[in-house]
Amino acid sequence: MNVEDFHFVMIKPTHYDDDGYPIQWLRSAIPSNTLASLNGLAEAARERNALGDNVQIHLHTYDETNKRVRPNKIARDIRRTGGKALIALVGVQSNQFPRATDLAREFMREGLPTAIGGFHVSGCISMLDEMPEEMVALQEEGVCYFAGEAEERRLDQVFRAAFNDDLKPLYNFMADLPSLEGEPTPILPTKHIQFTAGSHSSFDLGRGCPFQCSFCTIINVQGRKSRFRSADDLEQIIRDNYAQGIDRFFITDDNFARNREWEPLFDRLIQLREDEKFDIKFIIQVDTLCHRIENFIEKATRAGVNRVFIGLENINPDNLLAAKKRQNKITEYRQMLQKWRAHGATTYAGYIIGFPGDTKEAVLRDVEIIKKELPLDLLEFFFLTPLPGSEDHKVLLEKGIWMDPDLNKYDLNHRVSHHSKMSDDEWEEAYREAWSSYYSDSHIETVLRRAAAHKKGRPGNKLFLMMWFKLMIECEGVHPLEGGYFRLKFRKDRRSGFPIENPFVFYPRYVWEVISKHWAYVSAVWRVHRIYRRVKAAPGRREYSDVAIAPMSADMEEDLAMITETRGGKDAVAKSARDASIVKAAKKRALAS
């Protein structure tokens, strides 16, 4: 039989820094969930001979956060092997679209058909009446777009079209979101894991969200109806990854507590950990009401959850209401965080700066309130950003209100719009000073003291994570979520429109950057490690307490600054009391009947 070859090249692009160089590391953080999911689907297509018995499918994966992508070299390798190919730029977010555009054009010049998918493409097609100019221009050059999700063998359709030189300009599955149950395991080759910080991988167990947060793209890309994988799917994912040495996982669901099958999923993980002695740990994302679910936190920590991301977003009820995030109740924050702390989990939260009611003074006051009154370990800040695919973006676009045209800045770490109350400088200053305040030496010491006071506190782990967040912002100028170890730069990989620098300018500056950054790393770590040693050596460390971790009655909590000094705080308490009264009365009537 005459065997033909088909190469499927999956690339998760990074995005450019402010100087136009791709943000890459010797060791990046967590591998891409999208890359793992698509690779798993492609593996399944290869195993079932999706292109027929006489076509051999070759799979190639690149995570550009830790591996240089050289289109000319990839093209040479494909030509040397022979056969046809499809280049897929996967999971492309809005801030990554300029980098994806540059890569796509290079691959097209090499004569390789190229497709782009991800949140930017899906979000724009879902929410906008017309495709943005940058997408139209690229499509006219021959690039294909994929909107939606590739499960239910949709990848086979694209493979066949690419193999037959018949790719459509657009594959749009936004109106037909697939089931996840029984779908192939999200998995990456081990070569990716060795270039990340630890044996980590990521996968999702659910997609979609019923809430209506105006700044969110998930509801418009993954739909408002939640879809889930089964406990059998979860076990297969763990076993397949564990077999190649991966034992730490980030479950990327935006709110795991909303998964109606959370208990069977946790029970299966508990079984693997306690009966089969799998040494597995997890990071999950939850909402601020997860502690109300009976046994949720208890089973989560038994299942191996040791870090929890919480969508706090803000502590001002008026701001939360303006963003349609009605599910967040500030009256629940302390109780929820204290419960996670009691079970030994590290908590970190996202905080959005730039809601309509914000001023620079109010933002920095709120950060001080959080530091004093909430037992939170890590806090990461974001600019309120009108991401393409969100309601906020659509509203501003329809009203003709200015948004920065450079998509590369839409990484939540740059201001891309104007604020109604703050000047541009004030907004940017509030953002920078919020980071500086939370990760000051004095607050790092407070967090370490809280951790050292609890037998499950893991102060060493808290120190490592806080320093990671601090140093990525202060030394590298990138958000901690896209950080890594040892920044890589390649002179000729600069963004289109930026000049290629003279080697006598580029290399000396790069060497100086490496040396100065590492000196800053060592100095900061040495200084803060002295604080850590002092905290650990304190004879009365178990007796430490403060407002954030101390038990309080409901009456005492009503006097906290989080309630009395935030917009809408007192109204939130009154509403909470009314809701509790209604529930109590309903239960009483039910018992009486």
ChimeraX attribute file (.defattr): number of C-alpha atoms within 10 A of each C-alpha:
attribute: neighborCount
match mode: 1-to-1
recipient: residues
	/A:1	5
	/A:2	6
	/A:3	10
	/A:4	15
	/A:5	17
	/A:6	21
	/A:7	20
	/A:8	19
	/A:9	20
	/A:10	23
	/A:11	23
	/A:12	24
	/A:13	28
	/A:14	24
	/A:15	27
	/A:16	21
	/A:17	17
	/A:18	13
	/A:19	9
	/A:20	18
	/A:21	20
	/A:22	24
	/A:23	23
	/A:24	27
	/A:25	22
	/A:26	16
	/A:27	22
	/A:28	27
	/A:29	21
	/A:30	24
	/A:31	26
	/A:32	21
	/A:33	21
	/A:34	20
	/A:35	24
	/A:36	22
	/A:37	23
	/A:38	25
	/A:39	24
	/A:40	19
	/A:41	24
	/A:42	24
	/A:43	19
	/A:44	18
	/A:45	19
	/A:46	18
	/A:47	11
	/A:48	10
	/A:49	15
	/A:50	19
	/A:51	19
	/A:52	13
	/A:53	12
	/A:54	12
	/A:55	17
	/A:56	18
	/A:57	23
	/A:58	16
	/A:59	15
	/A:60	13
	/A:61	19
	/A:62	20
	/A:63	21
	/A:64	19
	/A:65	29
	/A:66	24
	/A:67	19
	/A:68	17
	/A:69	17
	/A:70	12
	/A:71	19
	/A:72	13
	/A:73	10
	/A:74	17
	/A:75	18
	/A:76	12
	/A:77	11
	/A:78	19
	/A:79	12
	/A:80	9
	/A:81	12
	/A:82	13
	/A:83	17
	/A:84	19
	/A:85	25
	/A:86	22
	/A:87	24
	/A:88	23
	/A:89	26
	/A:90	24
	/A:91	24
	/A:92	24
	/A:93	26
	/A:94	25
	/A:95	20
	/A:96	23
	/A:97	29
	/A:98	23
	/A:99	24
	/A:100	25
	/A:101	20
	/A:102	15
	/A:103	23
	/A:104	26
	/A:105	18
	/A:106	17
	/A:107	21
	/A:108	16
	/A:109	12
	/A:110	14
	/A:111	11
	/A:112	20
	/A:113	22
	/A:114	23
	/A:115	26
	/A:116	25
	/A:117	24
	/A:118	23
	/A:119	25
	/A:120	25
	/A:121	26
	/A:122	27
	/A:123	25
	/A:124	25
	/A:125	21
	/A:126	24
	/A:127	18
	/A:128	16
	/A:129	9
	/A:130	9
	/A:131	14
	/A:132	13
	/A:133	9
	/A:134	12
	/A:135	18
	/A:136	12
	/A:137	12
	/A:138	16
	/A:139	16
	/A:140	10
	/A:141	11
	/A:142	17
	/A:143	24
	/A:144	21
	/A:145	24
	/A:146	23
	/A:147	23
	/A:148	25
	/A:149	23
	/A:150	20
	/A:151	19
	/A:152	15
	/A:153	15
	/A:154	15
	/A:155	18
	/A:156	20
	/A:157	14
	/A:158	19
	/A:159	23
	/A:160	15
	/A:161	14
	/A:162	21
	/A:163	19
	/A:164	10
	/A:165	13
	/A:166	12
	/A:167	22
	/A:168	15
	/A:169	14
	/A:170	15
	/A:171	17
	/A:172	16
	/A:173	15
	/A:174	19
	/A:175	11
	/A:176	10
	/A:177	19
	/A:178	19
	/A:179	16
	/A:180	18
	/A:181	17
	/A:182	14
	/A:183	18
	/A:184	21
	/A:185	24
	/A:186	24
	/A:187	24
	/A:188	23
	/A:189	14
	/A:190	13
	/A:191	10
	/A:192	21
	/A:193	21
	/A:194	15
	/A:195	22
	/A:196	21
	/A:197	15
	/A:198	15
	/A:199	20
	/A:200	21
	/A:201	25
	/A:202	22
	/A:203	23
	/A:204	21
	/A:205	21
	/A:206	25
	/A:207	26
	/A:208	20
	/A:209	23
	/A:210	12
	/A:211	15
	/A:212	18
	/A:213	21
	/A:214	18
	/A:215	20
	/A:216	22
	/A:217	26
	/A:218	21
	/A:219	23
	/A:220	22
	/A:221	29
	/A:222	23
	/A:223	20
	/A:224	15
	/A:225	12
	/A:226	16
	/A:227	19
	/A:228	20
	/A:229	19
	/A:230	18
	/A:231	20
	/A:232	14
	/A:233	19
	/A:234	21
	/A:235	17
	/A:236	16
	/A:237	16
	/A:238	23
	/A:239	17
	/A:240	15
	/A:241	23
	/A:242	16
	/A:243	9
	/A:244	13
	/A:245	13
	/A:246	19
	/A:247	19
	/A:248	22
	/A:249	22
	/A:250	22
	/A:251	20
	/A:252	18
	/A:253	20
	/A:254	20
	/A:255	21
	/A:256	20
	/A:257	22
	/A:258	18
	/A:259	19
	/A:260	13
	/A:261	16
	/A:262	18
	/A:263	16
	/A:264	13
	/A:265	22
	/A:266	22
	/A:267	16
	/A:268	16
	/A:269	26
	/A:270	21
	/A:271	15
	/A:272	18
	/A:273	17
	/A:274	13
	/A:275	9
	/A:276	10
	/A:277	10
	/A:278	17
	/A:279	13
	/A:280	18
	/A:281	19
	/A:282	20
	/A:283	19
	/A:284	21
	/A:285	20
	/A:286	20
	/A:287	19
	/A:288	24
	/A:289	18
	/A:290	19
	/A:291	21
	/A:292	12
	/A:293	10
	/A:294	9
	/A:295	11
	/A:296	15
	/A:297	21
	/A:298	16
	/A:299	18
	/A:300	25
	/A:301	20
	/A:302	18
	/A:303	22
	/A:304	21
	/A:305	26
	/A:306	18
	/A:307	19
	/A:308	22
	/A:309	20
	/A:310	25
	/A:311	19
	/A:312	21
	/A:313	21
	/A:314	22
	/A:315	26
	/A:316	24
	/A:317	23
	/A:318	21
	/A:319	22
	/A:320	21
	/A:321	14
	/A:322	14
	/A:323	19
	/A:324	15
	/A:325	22
	/A:326	15
	/A:327	14
	/A:328	20
	/A:329	20
	/A:330	23
	/A:331	24
	/A:332	16
	/A:333	21
	/A:334	21
	/A:335	21
	/A:336	20
	/A:337	24
	/A:338	21
	/A:339	15
	/A:340	23
	/A:341	21
	/A:342	15
	/A:343	19
	/A:344	19
	/A:345	24
	/A:346	25
	/A:347	22
	/A:348	21
	/A:349	20
	/A:350	16
	/A:351	20
	/A:352	20
	/A:353	24
	/A:354	26
	/A:355	22
	/A:356	15
	/A:357	16
	/A:358	21
	/A:359	20
	/A:360	22
	/A:361	11
	/A:362	16
	/A:363	24
	/A:364	20
	/A:365	16
	/A:366	21
	/A:367	20
	/A:368	17
	/A:369	19
	/A:370	20
	/A:371	20
	/A:372	19
	/A:373	20
	/A:374	19
	/A:375	28
	/A:376	24
	/A:377	24
	/A:378	19
	/A:379	22
	/A:380	18
	/A:381	20
	/A:382	19
	/A:383	22
	/A:384	22
	/A:385	25
	/A:386	25
	/A:387	25
	/A:388	28
	/A:389	26
	/A:390	24
	/A:391	21
	/A:392	19
	/A:393	22
	/A:394	19
	/A:395	13
	/A:396	14
	/A:397	15
	/A:398	9
	/A:399	8
	/A:400	9
	/A:401	11
	/A:402	11
	/A:403	16
	/A:404	14
	/A:405	10
	/A:406	12
	/A:407	21
	/A:408	20
	/A:409	21
	/A:410	22
	/A:411	21
	/A:412	18
	/A:413	20
	/A:414	18
	/A:415	23
	/A:416	22
	/A:417	18
	/A:418	15
	/A:419	18
	/A:420	13
	/A:421	15
	/A:422	18
	/A:423	13
	/A:424	14
	/A:425	11
	/A:426	15
	/A:427	22
	/A:428	19
	/A:429	12
	/A:430	22
	/A:431	23
	/A:432	15
	/A:433	16
	/A:434	24
	/A:435	20
	/A:436	14
	/A:437	15
	/A:438	22
	/A:439	20
	/A:440	14
	/A:441	14
	/A:442	13
	/A:443	16
	/A:444	21
	/A:445	18
	/A:446	20
	/A:447	21
	/A:448	25
	/A:449	25
	/A:450	25
	/A:451	28
	/A:452	25
	/A:453	20
	/A:454	18
	/A:455	12
	/A:456	14
	/A:457	21
	/A:458	17
	/A:459	22
	/A:460	16
	/A:461	12
	/A:462	20
	/A:463	21
	/A:464	13
	/A:465	17
	/A:466	19
	/A:467	18
	/A:468	18
	/A:469	20
	/A:470	23
	/A:471	22
	/A:472	19
	/A:473	18
	/A:474	16
	/A:475	14
	/A:476	19
	/A:477	13
	/A:478	20
	/A:479	20
	/A:480	19
	/A:481	13
	/A:482	17
	/A:483	24
	/A:484	25
	/A:485	18
	/A:486	15
	/A:487	20
	/A:488	19
	/A:489	17
	/A:490	13
	/A:491	13
	/A:492	11
	/A:493	17
	/A:494	20
	/A:495	21
	/A:496	13
	/A:497	7
	/A:498	10
	/A:499	10
	/A:500	14
	/A:501	12
	/A:502	9
	/A:503	11
	/A:504	8
	/A:505	9
	/A:506	14
	/A:507	15
	/A:508	10
	/A:509	12
	/A:510	16
	/A:511	11
	/A:512	11
	/A:513	15
	/A:514	14
	/A:515	12
	/A:516	13
	/A:517	18
	/A:518	14
	/A:519	12
	/A:520	15
	/A:521	18
	/A:522	11
	/A:523	12
	/A:524	15
	/A:525	17
	/A:526	12
	/A:527	11
	/A:528	18
	/A:529	16
	/A:530	11
	/A:531	19
	/A:532	19
	/A:533	11
	/A:534	14
	/A:535	21
	/A:536	19
	/A:537	11
	/A:538	12
	/A:539	9
	/A:540	11
	/A:541	18
	/A:542	15
	/A:543	11
	/A:544	16
	/A:545	14
	/A:546	14
	/A:547	14
	/A:548	20
	/A:549	21
	/A:550	12
	/A:551	14
	/A:552	13
	/A:553	7
	/A:554	10
	/A:555	8
	/A:556	9
	/A:557	18
	/A:558	17
	/A:559	12
	/A:560	15
	/A:561	17
	/A:562	24
	/A:563	22
	/A:564	15
	/A:565	16
	/A:566	18
	/A:567	18
	/A:568	19
	/A:569	23
	/A:570	18
	/A:571	14
	/A:572	18
	/A:573	20
	/A:574	14
	/A:575	14
	/A:576	16
	/A:577	13
	/A:578	12
	/A:579	12
	/A:580	12
	/A:581	12
	/A:582	12
	/A:583	12
	/A:584	12
	/A:585	12
	/A:586	12
	/A:587	12
	/A:588	11
	/A:589	10
	/A:590	9
	/A:591	8
	/A:592	7
	/A:593	6
